[in-house]
Amino acid sequence: MAEEQAALDKEKAEVLAKGRAEADSIGASAQDKIKEVNDFLAKEFESAINASS
């Protein structure tokens, strides 16, 4: 019983580590996309302001 629990604990730790790595990757990608979107919106806003001036 203790061996099975140890094996399950090890598997759980591995799955959690993999999930954390994937979450970190997604978070980093999202941050890059947010910056791109903010830059795009700022550029479009400036263009609209310049066109109306």
C-alpha positions, -999 to +999 in steps of 0.1 A: +000+000+000+028+024+009+046+016-024+014+024-044+009+057-026+046+066-032+041+058-069+010+079-071+026+108-053+055+106-078+032+105-108+011+134-093+043+155-089+053+148-125+019+158-139+018+189-118+053+199-129+043+194-165+012+215-160+031+243-144+056+244-173+028+245-198+010+273-178+042+293-176+046+289-214+011+300-220+015+330-196+046+341-214+030+339-248-001+358-235+021+386-222+038+389-256+004+390-273-009+416-248+021+438-256+015+434-294-022+443-290-015+473-268+011+486-294-014+480-322-042+498-304-019+528-295-008+530-331-044+529-344-055+554-319-027+578-329-036+573-366-073+582-359-063+613-339-039+624-366-065+618-394-091+639-375-067+668-369 
